[in-house]
């Protein structure tokens, strides 16, 4: 089974739970194990929160700088999620240092790395902006609702 969707969301905190609910609904319908779905939804929430907080294009307030994109692919045994914004991107090379355990900010990328099987953090080729993509191997429920509907 192959499912994919893409959202263009406003850089607003209210967009984060929207993306998370859509992912969880897609995973549940496809019959993905709830633990895997939860891990991916937390990782997606962290990536979206980063785009909302850091993804602006600086002083310019054009439509592109006020939005970000979320794309999810469920293909065979793997789910890949990509969150891209139009902000300044990551410095080259991206050297994310782990945040201290008691830090209020800066733990999101580390959490994504813990929850996903493979993570790529970079800058959008050609037009800047940060891109966080991650994937995870899927496990399936015994009785997926998509197959029984």
C-alpha positions as CSV (number, residue, x, y, z in Angstrom):
1,X,0.0,0.0,0.0
2,X,1.2,3.5,-0.8
3,X,-0.3,6.7,0.6
4,X,1.1,10.2,0.4
5,X,-0.1,13.7,1.2
6,X,1.3,17.2,1.4
7,X,0.1,20.2,3.3
8,X,1.1,23.9,3.0
9,X,0.5,25.3,6.5
10,X,0.6,28.8,8.0
11,X,3.5,29.3,10.4
12,X,1.1,29.3,13.4
13,X,1.2,27.1,16.5
14,X,-2.4,25.9,15.7
15,X,-1.0,24.2,12.5
16,X,1.1,21.7,14.5
17,X,-1.8,19.7,16.0
18,X,-3.5,19.7,12.6
19,X,-0.5,18.0,10.9
20,X,-0.2,15.6,13.8
21,X,-3.9,14.6,13.7
22,X,-3.8,14.1,9.9
23,X,-0.7,11.8,10.3
24,X,-2.3,9.8,13.2
25,X,-5.5,9.4,11.2
26,X,-3.7,8.2,8.1
27,X,-1.6,5.8,10.1
28,X,-4.6,4.4,12.0
29,X,-6.6,4.0,8.8
30,X,-3.7,2.2,7.1
31,X,-3.3,-0.1,10.1
32,X,0.1,1.0,11.4
33,X,1.0,-0.1,14.9
34,X,0.0,2.6,17.4
35,X,3.4,2.8,19.1
36,X,5.1,3.5,15.7
37,X,2.3,6.0,14.9
38,X,2.9,7.8,18.2
39,X,6.6,8.0,17.7
40,X,6.2,9.5,14.2
41,X,3.6,11.9,15.4
42,X,5.8,13.3,18.2
43,X,8.7,13.6,15.7
44,X,6.4,15.4,13.3
45,X,5.2,17.8,16.0
46,X,8.8,18.7,16.9
47,X,9.7,19.3,13.2
48,X,6.6,21.5,12.7
49,X,7.2,23.4,15.9
50,X,10.7,24.2,14.6
51,X,9.3,25.4,11.3
52,X,6.8,27.6,13.1
53,X,9.4,29.1,15.4
54,X,12.4,29.4,13.1
55,X,11.0,29.2,9.6
56,X,10.4,32.8,8.8
57,X,12.2,34.6,6.0
58,X,13.4,37.4,8.3
59,X,12.0,40.9,7.9
60,X,10.1,40.1,4.7
61,X,6.5,39.2,5.4
62,X,5.6,37.6,2.1
63,X,3.3,34.6,1.9
64,X,6.1,32.1,1.4
65,X,7.9,33.2,4.7
66,X,4.6,32.7,6.6
67,X,4.1,29.1,5.5
68,X,5.8,25.7,5.7
69,X,5.3,22.4,4.0
70,X,4.7,18.9,5.4
71,X,4.8,15.8,3.2
72,X,4.2,12.3,4.4
73,X,4.8,9.1,2.4
74,X,3.7,5.7,3.6
75,X,5.2,3.3,1.1
76,X,5.5,-0.4,1.7
77,X,7.2,-1.0,5.0
78,X,8.5,2.6,5.5
79,X,7.1,6.0,6.4
80,X,9.0,9.2,5.3
81,X,8.1,12.6,6.6
82,X,9.5,15.9,5.4
83,X,9.0,19.4,6.9
84,X,10.4,22.3,4.9
85,X,10.2,26.0,5.6
86,X,11.5,29.2,3.9
87,X,13.6,30.5,6.8
88,X,17.4,30.9,6.9
89,X,18.0,27.2,6.9
90,X,20.8,25.5,8.9
91,X,24.4,26.6,8.9
92,X,26.7,24.4,6.7
93,X,27.6,22.0,7.8
94,X,24.8,21.5,10.3
95,X,26.4,20.7,13.6
96,X,23.5,20.3,16.0
97,X,24.7,19.9,19.5
98,X,22.6,18.0,21.9
99,X,20.7,20.2,24.3
100,X,21.1,19.9,28.0
101,X,18.4,17.7,29.6
102,X,17.1,20.7,31.6
103,X,17.1,23.1,28.6
104,X,13.7,24.7,27.7
105,X,14.5,24.8,24.0
106,X,16.7,22.9,21.6
107,X,15.7,19.3,22.3
108,X,13.5,18.8,19.2
109,X,16.0,17.6,16.7
110,X,17.6,15.3,19.2
111,X,14.1,13.8,20.0
112,X,13.4,13.4,16.2
113,X,16.7,11.5,16.0
114,X,15.7,9.2,18.9
115,X,12.3,8.4,17.5
116,X,13.1,7.9,13.8
117,X,15.3,5.3,12.0
118,X,17.0,7.8,9.7
119,X,17.1,11.6,9.9
120,X,18.3,14.2,7.4
121,X,18.7,17.8,8.4
122,X,19.7,20.3,5.8
123,X,18.9,23.4,3.7
124,X,16.4,23.4,0.8
125,X,18.5,23.2,-2.4
126,X,18.1,26.3,-4.6
127,X,16.0,28.5,-2.4
128,X,17.2,28.1,1.2
129,X,15.0,27.2,4.1
130,X,15.4,24.3,6.5
131,X,14.4,20.8,5.6
132,X,14.0,18.1,8.2
133,X,13.2,14.6,6.8
134,X,13.0,11.4,8.7
135,X,11.8,7.9,8.2
136,X,10.8,4.9,10.2
137,X,10.2,1.2,9.4
138,X,6.5,0.4,9.9
139,X,4.9,-2.3,12.0
140,X,1.3,-3.3,11.3
141,X,-1.8,-4.0,13.5
142,X,-3.4,-7.4,13.0
143,X,-6.7,-5.9,11.9
144,X,-6.2,-2.6,10.1
145,X,-9.4,-0.6,9.6
146,X,-8.6,0.2,6.0
147,X,-8.8,-3.5,5.1
148,X,-12.1,-4.0,7.0
149,X,-13.9,-0.9,5.8
